[in-house]
Amino acid sequence: MSSRQGHQLAEQLIQLLRDYLGGGGEATLRQAHAVGRTALAGNANLLEMFALQQEALVNVLLQLVSEEERARLTETAQQVFAASLAPFGFTPPNSDEENALLRGLNAVLERQVAERTAELHASEVRFRTTFEHAPIGIALIAPDGRWLDVNRALSELLGYSEAELLATTFQALTHPDDVATDVGNVQRLLNVELSSYQREKRYLHKHGQTVWASVHVSLVRDAHGAPVYLIAQIQDITARKQAEAALRDSEERFRQFMDNSPAAAYIKDDQGRYVYINDPIARLVGRPAEQWQGKTDRELWSAEMAEQLHHHDQAALAANAAIEVEELLPQGDGLHSWLSFKFPLTDAAGQRFVAGMSIDITARKRAETWVKKLIETTQDAVIAINRQSRIVLFNPAAEKIFGYSRDEVQGQRVQMLMPDPYAREHDGYVERYERTHEPRAIGRVRVVSARRKNGEVFPMELSVTEVGIEDDVRYTAFIRDVSERVRLQEQLLDRERLAAIGTTAAKLVHEIGNPLNGMSIATQLLERRLGKLTADESLQMSVRALRNQTNRLANLLAEFRSLSRRQQFTFRPTKLPDVIREVISTEFGLYTERGIAVEQVFAADLPVVTVDPDKLKQVVLNLCKNAVEAMPNGGTLTIRVHHAGEYVYLEIADTGSGIPDGVNIFEPFMTTKKEGTGLGLPIVRQLVDAHGGTLTYRSEPGKGTTFVVALPLQFQGETRGA
């Protein structure tokens, strides 16, 4: 019998004695006898003390009551113990000598009992302290489930006070789904099928939430093997259970996420064996997941493909960082391209793995190939720049239009393809757009000017789109050279204007030509007669001025005739240097007289062109005349001939004052010269157009002007009017 049980029986016995003295009757006394026998049967020490001296045992029991009750209980207790000893065959001593001896023994026993009582009390204190301050819940439970004793930790765990717990059962506080298992386990303890059991179960907290606990339960029996009470140790594992549930939820979310991802995901150990694959990779490749587990790429793919995958896996492990690679793997319809991201993993034990996610980019690669082929074959220039406005894409059409090779422009700033003011304003425009996102050119088609490698400024249709936010490709421009279209439009306008001018010119020639001829003849006769009749120089100067103005009007009428009448052309293969040399030799004396140095630069192996030599001489003569007139104080006249692509280019450059901005020099009657008529350049352009060519210019005020005549090599010249 434990000390706790002994104390409980002693307290019960004393209470019965109190009840008897209070008038409880014979039934109470018989019950006290029965409790006394139970106490003696369960405690050999008490039985021995009864055999030696009943007074000593009475004193032991009386220590459990107050001073006032001891006198009243002594006599009754001796009677009860005497009656309790009878069943065990002991009789009280009756001689004086025996009494003296027993009194001596009684003193010793009292001392020993006092010491033992102190030890029991200290043990009880230690037990109670441990019980109350245990970090886990501890309870004594009756076999029927009633709480007999609970500690503070259990009260805090379940939210009930000690009194509230002692008033109920463990079944009432157990989750309904767990009650049957608990009751079954207790029954097995009572049936001696188990010595103890441990399980995880759910309790119902006072405030309604579920509390998870790890419970260890054992059964305490008395000396005869009868069940006395259950001892339960109850540890709160709610946090662990919540963490486990969260982990399960997380794993389930991860599984669903990975299985519904378009990317193939996998993990391999450091030996290359698959330890995880998601559903898409099994579905896409057409191989069930169980065929992957524990296998290496060498067991799943051809040697060449397995080596490719193994090499990339090892690269990720060696780099100890994520890598991006493209891989080829077979599928039902042939080889597919995969973009794979591979990276190392290390578990808590230090084992290394390589994980990867792969995306099937076959369709994208095909689209990229298609777009690349489209870009390479389109007749429009496609130019892409990065955030720093440096060229990263320059297709063959751009090479053809601008005259630069791809290598010449790669990495260069795009302003090299622009004339002012576009080149000067470009960075400001980009900075403003990046800051405000208010487009001016993006998303629109505009006609602007561009500059070729040879310096020629030409019109182009420009469409700009923003294609990315990275530095590699930021903006892409689609460019169409509309020089020919603009030329044809201008030519059409010129023809319309010239037709109107021609109509007017015909009338002027008819109405003014004959009187002007008469005036010219009369002026010449007047000038001759005055030379014979008078020596007045001022009068003669006035007549000469009249003659010059009359001649000027006659020249103007001649130019009108050139514009108005349909010219005839005779085309034949011609070497341009021969035409140019003939013109220069004719005018060389005039150029020298005006302080003009002439430079002629002809490229080697120039091809012949199909032209009308006489009309081309008129073009060269007129352009050289304009150049010389632009250098009144002398300068250098440079004539260059070279070919590029399908054209031969004739350039006539001067070092004169240049052409002011905003002047349309091809407009009839528009001139920057004091004595000009404004019809020379329209006539020149008309002649060049008739050769299937173009006439453009570039000019810098104060530095000079260069006119460029582009004549096509493939021009099918034939005798025709223009």
VEXNURO-862971 format. One record per residue (C-alpha): x, y, z. Coordinates in steps of 0.5 Angstrom, whole numbers, padded with zeros to 4 digits, always signed. Last residue first. Layout:
XYZ/...
//
This chain:
+0020+0127-0242/+0020+0123-0249/+0023+0117-0251/+0029+0113-0254/+0030+0107-0249/+0034+0106-0243/+0033+0100-0239/+0036+0102-0232/+0039+0096-0229/+0045+0100-0227/+0041+0106-0223/+0043+0113-0223/+0044+0117-0217/+0046+0124-0217/+0048+0127-0211/+0049+0135-0210/+0054+0137-0204/+0053+0144-0201/+0058+0148-0197/+0061+0150-0191/+0058+0156-0189/+0051+0153-0188/+0052+0145-0188/+0049+0142-0194/+0046+0135-0197/+0043+0134-0203/+0039+0129-0207/+0037+0128-0215/+0034+0121-0216/+0035+0116-0222/+0030+0113-0227/+0034+0117-0233/+0028+0121-0234/+0028+0123-0227/+0035+0126-0228/+0033+0130-0233/+0027+0133-0229/+0031+0134-0223/+0036+0138-0228/+0030+0142-0230/+0027+0143-0223/+0035+0145-0221/+0035+0151-0227/+0028+0154-0226/+0029+0159-0220/+0031+0164-0225/+0038+0166-0221/+0041+0173-0222/+0041+0175-0214/+0042+0167-0212/+0038+0163-0207/+0033+0161-0212/+0026+0159-0212/+0022+0160-0219/+0020+0153-0219/+0021+0149-0213/+0027+0144-0213/+0031+0149-0208/+0026+0148-0202/+0029+0153-0197/+0028+0151-0190/+0035+0151-0188/+0039+0156-0192/+0044+0153-0197/+0051+0153-0197/+0056+0158-0197/+0061+0155-0202/+0066+0150-0201/+0063+0146-0207/+0061+0139-0208/+0058+0135-0214/+0057+0128-0213/+0055+0122-0218/+0053+0116-0216/+0053+0109-0220/+0047+0105-0217/+0045+0098-0216/+0050+0096-0210/+0055+0102-0209/+0058+0106-0215/+0063+0111-0215/+0064+0118-0218/+0066+0124-0215/+0067+0132-0217/+0070+0137-0213/+0069+0144-0214/+0074+0148-0209/+0074+0155-0207/+0074+0162-0210/+0071+0169-0207/+0064+0168-0211/+0063+0161-0209/+0056+0159-0209/+0056+0161-0217/+0061+0156-0218/+0057+0150-0215/+0051+0153-0219/+0055+0152-0225/+0057+0146-0223/+0050+0143-0222/+0048+0146-0229/+0054+0143-0233/+0053+0136-0230/+0046+0136-0232/+0047+0139-0239/+0052+0134-0240/+0047+0128-0238/+0042+0131-0243/+0048+0130-0248/+0050+0124-0246/+0043+0120-0246/+0044+0115-0241/+0045+0108-0240/+0051+0107-0235/+0058+0104-0235/+0061+0100-0229/+0067+0104-0226/+0073+0100-0225/+0077+0104-0221/+0073+0110-0217/+0073+0117-0220/+0075+0123-0216/+0076+0130-0220/+0078+0136-0216/+0077+0143-0219/+0080+0149-0216/+0076+0155-0217/+0079+0162-0217/+0074+0165-0222/+0079+0165-0228/+0080+0158-0226/+0073+0156-0227/+0072+0160-0233/+0078+0157-0236/+0076+0150-0234/+0069+0151-0237/+0070+0147-0244/+0075+0142-0240/+0070+0141-0235/+0064+0139-0239/+0068+0134-0243/+0072+0131-0237/+0065+0130-0234/+0062+0126-0240/+0068+0122-0240/+0068+0120-0233/+0061+0118-0234/+0062+0112-0238/+0056+0111-0243/+0052+0106-0245/+0046+0109-0250/+0040+0113-0249/+0037+0118-0254/+0032+0122-0250/+0027+0127-0253/+0024+0133-0249/+0017+0135-0249/+0016+0142-0249/+0014+0146-0243/+0020+0146-0239/+0025+0147-0244/+0021+0153-0247/+0020+0156-0240/+0028+0156-0240/+0028+0159-0247/+0023+0165-0244/+0028+0166-0238/+0034+0167-0243/+0030+0172-0247/+0028+0176-0241/+0036+0176-0239/+0037+0178-0246/+0033+0184-0245/+0036+0186-0239/+0042+0186-0242/+0040+0190-0248/+0037+0195-0243/+0043+0195-0239/+0047+0196-0245/+0043+0202-0247/+0044+0205-0240/+0051+0204-0241/+0051+0208-0247/+0048+0214-0244/+0052+0214-0239/+0058+0214-0243/+0056+0220-0248/+0061+0219-0254/+0055+0221-0259/+0053+0219-0266/+0057+0213-0268/+0056+0209-0261/+0049+0212-0261/+0048+0208-0267/+0051+0202-0265/+0047+0201-0259/+0040+0203-0262/+0041+0198-0267/+0042+0193-0261/+0036+0195-0258/+0032+0195-0264/+0034+0188-0265/+0032+0186-0257/+0026+0190-0257/+0024+0186-0264/+0025+0180-0261/+0022+0182-0254/+0016+0183-0258/+0016+0176-0262/+0017+0173-0255/+0012+0176-0251/+0005+0174-0253/+0008+0167-0256/+0013+0166-0251/+0009+0168-0246/+0003+0164-0248/+0007+0157-0249/+0010+0159-0242/+0004+0159-0239/+0002+0153-0241/+0009+0150-0239/+0008+0153-0233/+0002+0149-0231/+0005+0143-0234/+0011+0145-0230/+0007+0145-0224/+0003+0139-0225/+0010+0135-0227/+0013+0138-0221/+0007+0135-0217/+0008+0128-0220/+0015+0129-0220/+0014+0130-0212/+0010+0124-0211/+0015+0120-0215/+0021+0122-0211/+0017+0121-0205/+0015+0114-0207/+0022+0113-0209/+0025+0116-0203/+0020+0112-0199/+0025+0108-0195/+0021+0104-0190/+0023+0103-0183/+0021+0099-0177/+0024+0101-0171/+0025+0096-0165/+0025+0099-0158/+0028+0096-0151/+0032+0090-0153/+0038+0088-0149/+0037+0093-0143/+0031+0090-0141/+0024+0093-0141/+0021+0090-0147/+0018+0091-0154/+0017+0098-0155/+0015+0100-0162/+0017+0105-0167/+0014+0106-0174/+0018+0110-0179/+0017+0112-0186/+0023+0114-0189/+0025+0120-0193/+0033+0121-0195/+0039+0125-0193/+0045+0123-0197/+0051+0122-0192/+0054+0117-0196/+0053+0112-0190/+0045+0114-0191/+0042+0119-0187/+0034+0119-0185/+0029+0124-0185/+0022+0123-0182/+0015+0120-0185/+0011+0118-0179/+0007+0112-0177/+0005+0111-0170/+0005+0107-0164/+0011+0110-0161/+0013+0117-0164/+0010+0122-0159/+0009+0117-0154/+0007+0120-0147/+0010+0115-0142/+0012+0120-0137/+0019+0119-0135/+0022+0114-0140/+0018+0118-0146/+0022+0124-0143/+0029+0121-0143/+0027+0118-0150/+0025+0124-0153/+0031+0128-0150/+0036+0122-0153/+0033+0123-0160/+0033+0131-0160/+0040+0132-0163/+0040+0126-0168/+0033+0128-0170/+0035+0136-0171/+0039+0134-0175/+0041+0128-0179/+0040+0121-0177/+0043+0114-0178/+0049+0116-0173/+0044+0117-0168/+0043+0110-0167/+0049+0109-0162/+0054+0104-0164/+0053+0097-0161/+0053+0094-0168/+0053+0099-0173/+0059+0097-0177/+0058+0090-0176/+0051+0090-0179/+0054+0093-0186/+0052+0100-0187/+0049+0103-0194/+0043+0105-0190/+0038+0102-0194/+0041+0096-0196/+0044+0095-0189/+0037+0096-0186/+0034+0091-0191/+0039+0086-0189/+0037+0087-0181/+0040+0091-0176/+0039+0089-0169/+0043+0091-0163/+0044+0098-0164/+0046+0103-0158/+0040+0107-0156/+0043+0106-0148/+0036+0103-0147/+0037+0098-0152/+0036+0099-0160/+0033+0095-0165/+0033+0096-0173/+0028+0093-0178/+0029+0096-0185/+0023+0094-0190/+0024+0089-0195/+0023+0083-0191/+0028+0077-0192/+0032+0077-0185/+0026+0080-0181/+0022+0074-0183/+0027+0069-0182/+0028+0072-0175/+0020+0072-0174/+0020+0065-0177/+0026+0062-0173/+0023+0066-0167/+0016+0062-0168/+0020+0056-0168/+0024+0057-0162/+0017+0059-0159/+0014+0053-0161/+0019+0048-0158/+0020+0052-0152/+0018+0046-0147/+0019+0049-0140/+0024+0045-0136/+0025+0046-0128/+0030+0043-0125/+0033+0040-0118/+0040+0038-0117/+0041+0034-0110/+0046+0034-0105/+0046+0031-0098/+0048+0035-0092/+0043+0031-0087/+0039+0037-0087/+0038+0037-0095/+0042+0041-0100/+0039+0043-0106/+0043+0045-0113/+0040+0049-0119/+0038+0048-0126/+0033+0052-0130/+0032+0048-0137/+0029+0051-0143/+0027+0045-0147/+0027+0044-0155/+0023+0038-0157/+0025+0033-0162/+0020+0029-0165/+0012+0028-0165/+0012+0023-0160/+0017+0027-0155/+0024+0027-0156/+0029+0031-0151/+0033+0037-0153/+0036+0042-0148/+0037+0049-0147/+0041+0052-0141/+0040+0056-0135/+0044+0056-0129/+0042+0056-0122/+0048+0056-0117/+0053+0052-0113/+0057+0052-0120/+0060+0045-0119/+0053+0043-0118/+0049+0046-0123/+0055+0044-0128/+0054+0037-0126/+0047+0037-0128/+0048+0040-0135/+0053+0035-0136/+0048+0029-0134/+0043+0032-0138/+0047+0032-0145/+0050+0025-0143/+0043+0023-0142/+0042+0026-0149/+0048+0022-0153/+0047+0016-0149/+0040+0015-0151/+0035+0016-0145/+0031+0013-0139/+0037+0009-0136/+0042+0013-0138/+0038+0019-0135/+0038+0015-0128/+0033+0011-0125/+0030+0011-0117/+0023+0014-0119/+0023+0015-0127/+0018+0009-0129/+0014+0010-0123/+0012+0017-0126/+0009+0014-0132/+0013+0016-0139/+0009+0020-0144/+0014+0025-0144/+0009+0031-0144/+0005+0027-0138/+0011+0025-0134/+0014+0031-0134/+0007+0035-0133/+0006+0030-0127/+0011+0032-0123/+0018+0029-0122/+0022+0027-0115/+0027+0022-0113/+0030+0021-0120/+0037+0018-0119/+0043+0023-0122/+0048+0020-0117/+0048+0027-0113/+0040+0026-0112/+0035+0028-0117/+0030+0033-0117/+0024+0034-0122/+0020+0039-0125/+0017+0040-0132/+0013+0047-0133/+0006+0048-0135/+0005+0048-0127/-0002+0044-0125/+0002+0038-0122/+0007+0043-0119/+0002+0047-0116/-0002+0041-0114/+0004+0038-0111/+0006+0044-0107/-0001+0046-0105/-0001+0039-0102/+0006+0039-0099/+0004+0046-0096/-0003+0043-0093/+0001+0037-0090/+0006+0042-0087/+0001+0046-0084/-0002+0040-0081/+0004+0038-0079/+0005+0045-0076/-0002+0045-0073/+0000+0038-0070/+0006+0040-0067/+0003+0047-0064/-0003+0042-0061/+0002+0037-0058/+0000+0039-0051/+0003+0033-0046/-0002+0029-0042/+0001+0024-0037/-0005+0020-0034/-0005+0016-0028/-0011+0011-0027/-0014+0009-0020/-0015+0004-0015/-0016-0003-0020/-0016-0009-0015/-0009-0013-0015/-0009-0015-0008/-0004-0011-0006/-0007-0005-0009/-0007-0003-0017/-0005+0003-0021/-0006+0003-0028/-0002+0007-0033/-0004+0012-0039/+0001+0016-0043/-0003+0022-0047/+0000+0026-0053/-0005+0032-0053/-0008+0036-0059/-0013+0041-0056/-0019+0043-0060/-0022+0050-0059/-0029+0051-0056/-0027+0056-0050/-0027+0050-0045/-0022+0046-0049/-0024+0040-0052/-0019+0034-0052/-0016+0031-0058/-0012+0025-0058/-0005+0022-0059/-0003+0015-0056/+0000+0012-0051/-0002+0005-0047/+0000+0002-0040/+0000-0005-0037/-0004-0008-0043/-0009-0014-0043/-0010-0014-0036/-0017-0013-0036/-0017-0006-0033/-0012-0004-0038/-0016-0007-0044/-0022-0003-0041/-0018+0003-0041/-0016+0002-0048/-0023+0001-0050/-0025+0008-0047/-0020+0012-0050/-0021+0009-0057/-0029+0010-0056/-0028+0017-0054/-0023+0019-0060/-0029+0022-0065/-0033+0025-0059/-0027+0029-0057/-0025+0028-0050/-0027+0033-0045/-0034+0029-0043/-0030+0022-0043/-0024+0025-0038/-0030+0026-0033/-0033+0032-0029/-0033+0035-0023/-0026+0034-0021/-0025+0038-0028/-0029+0044-0025/-0026+0044-0018/-0019+0044-0022/-0020+0050-0026/-0022+0049-0033/-0018+0052-0039/-0016+0045-0042/-0008+0046-0042/-0008+0051-0036/-0012+0046-0032/-0007+0040-0034/-0001+0045-0032/-0004+0046-0026/-0005+0039-0023/-0011+0034-0023/-0013+0030-0018/-0019+0025-0018/-0022+0026-0025/-0028+0021-0026/-0027+0016-0032/-0030+0010-0029/-0023+0007-0027/-0022+0013-0023/-0017+0018-0026/-0011+0021-0023/-0008+0027-0027/-0002+0030-0030/-0001+0035-0035/+0006+0037-0037/+0011+0042-0035/+0010+0039-0028/+0010+0044-0022/+0004+0041-0019/+0006+0034-0019/+0013+0035-0017/+0011+0040-0011/+0006+0035-0009/+0010+0029-0010/+0016+0033-0006/+0011+0035-0001/+0008+0028+0000/+0016+0025+0001/+0017+0030+0006/+0011+0028+0010/+0012+0021+0009/+0019+0022+0012/+0016+0026+0018/+0011+0020+0019/+0017+0015+0019/+0021+0020+0024/+0015+0020+0028/+0013+0013+0028/+0020+0011+0030/+0020+0016+0036/+0013+0013+0037/+0016+0006+0036/+0022+0007+0041/+0017+0010+0046/+0012+0004+0045/+0018-0001+0046/+0019+0002+0053/+0011+0002+0054/+0011-0005+0052/+0016-0008+0057/+0013-0004+0062/+0006-0007+0060/+0009-0014+0060/+0012-0014+0067/+0005-0011+0069/+0001-0017+0066/-0004-0017+0061/-0002-0016+0054/-0007-0015+0048/-0009-0021+0044/-0007-0022+0037/-0010-0028+0032/-0011-0023+0026/-0019-0023+0026/-0019-0020+0033/-0014-0015+0032/-0020-0010+0029/-0024-0011+0035/-0018-0009+0039/-0017-0003+0034/-0024-0001+0035/-0024-0001+0042/-0018+0003+0043/-0021+0008+0038/-0027+0009+0042/-0022+0010+0048/-0018+0015+0045/-0023+0019+0040/-0025+0023+0046/-0018+0025+0048/-0016+0026+0041/-0021+0031+0039/-0019+0037+0042/-0012+0036+0040/-0013+0036+0033/-0013+0029+0029/-0008+0026+0024/-0003+0025+0030/-0009+0020+0033/-0008+0015+0028/-0001+0014+0031/-0003+0015+0038/-0008+0009+0037/-0002+0005+0034/+0002+0006+0040/-0004+0004+0045/-0005-0002+0041/+0002-0005+0043/+0006-0010+0040/+0001-0014+0036/-0002-0008+0033/+0005-0005+0031/+0006-0011+0027/+0000-0010+0024/+0001-0003+0022/+0008-0005+0019/+0005-0010+0015/+0000-0005+0012/-0005-0007+0007/-0009-0012+0011/-0008-0007+0017/-0011-0002+0013/-0017-0006+0011/-0018-0009+0018/-0019-0002+0020/-0023+0000+0015/-0028-0006+0017/-0028-0004+0024/-0030+0003+0022/-0036+0000+0018/-0038-0004+0024/-0038+0002+0028/-0042+0006+0023/-0047+0001+0023/-0047+0001+0031/-0049+0008+0032/-0047+0014+0028/-0049+0018+0034/-0043+0024+0034/-0038+0019+0037/-0040+0014+0031/-0039+0020+0026/-0032+0022+0029/-0030+0015+0029/-0032+0014+0022/-0028+0021+0020/-0022+0017+0024/-0022+0011+0019/-0023+0015+0013/-0017+0019+0015/-0013+0013+0016/-0015+0010+0009/-0013+0016+0005/-0007+0017+0009/-0005+0009+0008/-0007+0011+0000/-0002+0016+0000/+0003+0012+0003/+0003+0007-0002/+0000+0000+0000/
//
